Amino acid sequence: MRKKSKTVSVVSKKEKFINGLFISAGILFVLLSLWFFYIDYLQEDITKSRMIKEFANKELPSAQICMYGNEIQGKPAIAFSIGNETFYACCKRCQRKLMNNFQQSQFAIDPFSHNRIKKSQAIVVLNQKSYGKVDYFESINNFIKLKEQQDE
């Protein structure tokens, strides 16, 4: 009978070190990729969720909203002027759209009085029915009156 010979693979210390280095580099690459994903995408959503809880039934700072998309932002909005009015947008695209469609986009309807008001002069409050969306009010009193009506 013929015996099968076993081949023994001998891996040198240098080869083990290089293999370990490649594995470590791969793990580091994956971890860095996940970190950048968190920073770019998830952190803004987490911040936005915290702000929604923090500003429930309170006036929002205008610098935290996009006046074109009418929603709260997880990061500070871009401030820009049209005439003597300061408006805020989440990105350059929304800024261009707001500027190009200025006659329509600069106004909102007060949910309580139903008057047409300028967004740059309005009191901004979170819409309680739509996640992250905002409403514009002529005054804080209009917001309080609407809230009282809804609570009844």
C-alpha positions, -999 to 999 in steps of 0.1 A, spaced: 0 0 0 10 34 -8 9 61 19 -3 95 11 22 121 19 11 151 39 22 185 27 29 208 55 25 244 48 50 264 67 40 301 70 68 323 81 65 349 108 69 376 82 39 362 62 18 360 94 26 396 102 16 407 67 -16 388 68 -25 402 102 -17 437 89 -41 433 60 -68 420 82 -63 449 107 -64 474 78 -96 459 65 -113 461 99 -101 497 103 -115 505 69 -149 491 78 -150 509 111 -140 543 95 -166 538 68 -193 532 95 -181 563 114 -184 585 83 -218 571 76 -229 580 111 -214 615 109 -229 623 75 -264 607 77 -275 595 111 -262 624 133 -284 650 116 -315 627 120 -307 622 157 -302 660 162 -335 666 143 -354 642 166 -340 658 197 -350 692 184 -385 680 177 -388 669 213 -372 700 227 -393 725 207 -427 708 210 -452 736 215 -425 762 215 -413 788 191 -384 776 168 -354 797 160 -357 806 123 -321 796 117 -330 759 123 -356 757 95 -358 755 58 -383 781 46 -387 764 12 -393 729 25 -410 742 57 -392 717 80 -369 717 109 -332 710 102 -308 690 123 -281 715 113 -280 753 110 -297 766 79 -282 789 53 -291 825 59 -296 848 29 -313 881 22 -339 890 -4 -344 928 -1 -344 936 36 -357 902 46 -337 873 59 -347 838 49 -332 804 57 -328 773 35 -313 739 42 -292 738 10 -283 758 -21 -310 741 -41 -337 752 -17 -321 786 -16 -323 789 -54 -359 777 -55 -369 802 -28 -352 830 -46 -366 820 -81 -402 815 -67 -400 843 -43 -434 858 -48 -451 825 -38 -425 809 -15 -419 839 8 -455 837 22 -473 812 44 -509 810 57 -514 815 95 -533 783 106 -553 803 131 -562 836 114 -558 823 78 -540 855 69 -512 855 44 -479 863 62 -442 866 53 -422 837 66 -393 859 75 -415 878 100 -435 849 113 -434 830 146 -423 794 136 -437 765 155 -436 727 149 -466 712 133 -478 686 158 -494 663 131 -465 662 106 -431 650 118 -406 678 114 -429 702 95 -434 737 107 -463 762 107 -460 800 105 -480 823 128 -486 861 128 -481 861 166 -475 838 195 -511 846 206 -524 830 174 -504 799 181 -517 798 217 -553 803 206 -550 775 180 -535 752 205 -564 759 230 -589 752 203 -573 719 195 -571 709 231 -609 714 236 
